């Protein structure tokens, strides 16, 4: 365990943090299980966001098994939870490394002892390059692989390498569509030439892309777009390989919705090369959800894309829950619950009522969230659905990446629904 993680577990929890009952004496993160809190029983201050640790572990084991079966590596995207305890746990479980989107995220994970990182984003200009260089200088054992999608981005990375003392910085040529990334062969060749011109400071390290940016609302069009992007990525990889014939190289892509298409398009390229590793950067897959990823994995099964023994993508389990209390029943057919836009994601569907807890769990089939204010949820209540002030509703969420970032602490629950772990988040 790193010194950073050890100190993190010794850091304090108190009632300034959502979920901790008012009046609770300060305690260490590592001691939270002794409290025996169960959100379903009303032991915690509500609202509170929790992680079903058994579901998370099952999801982890399933995606790791998929990766082993297809001969690929995993660098889970840390932006989803930004919890060093989770990131280090995934590396200890066998992840190749971790992915970050910016320098703050890289700094947190390097301090936590995760030294192999993919910086899956351009970072800006020379000033940002200086900041990256200072970070690398402070962490001389770091192995950071950085994206570049233009000669200007290459200049930024060269500034970082100079600031870090001249240690060569590995560069991944980013090919893309819809967002960042080189759009054609000429742009790829310009990036490669710019890296080669910085010989001694930068080194060609492989090729990166992101297939999710090619998706549309039409499945057939999405499949064609992603296949074309994989072809362009393979072409760029061949150009890089021609200039570095002996260096181990990376191919990297893969979110949590279309990673099967990445494996189909790029795993044969890595295998034929013999000295390349395909690294998937999926992050939300470990958490799953009751919305956007539920639909995405349903579509993955519909196209029979999850080849992993007898398992299917339907075996992934939503691991996040939001717990909130009914505050008032001001009129028939309406309940107001004590959470809102400050507590839950709403960019990809509203939270979904799963169960009502009152002396046990009751079905929530007659409930539906219709809108959110800052700290109020409007819940439509079907005729005949019994619901009272003080009832605790367990909600599923859609889009983990824009839900966890609202919470300073994510509480992990055991199989009995008791808090076992407190994960501190670092979203800046």
Protein Blocks (a to p, Z undefined) as FASTA:
>chain_A
ZZklmmmmmpccdfkbghiaghiacddfklmmmnopafknopaccddddddfklmmmmmm
mmmmmmmmnopacdddfklnopaklmmmmmmnopabdcdfbfklmmmmmmnopabdcddb
debdfklmmmmmmmmmmmmmbccddddfbfklmmmmmmmmmmnnopacdddddddehiac
dfbfklmmmmmmmmmmmgojaccfbdcddfklmpcfblklmmmmmmmmmmmmmmmmmmmm
mmmmmbccdddehifklmmmmmmmmmmmmmmnopaccddfbfklmnopcdlkmmmmmmmm
mnopagghjbcfklpccfbdcddddfbdfbghiacddbdfklbcckgopaddfbdceeia
ddfklgccfbdcfkbccddddehiacdehiacddddehjllmmmmpfbdcdddfkopafb
dcdddeZZ
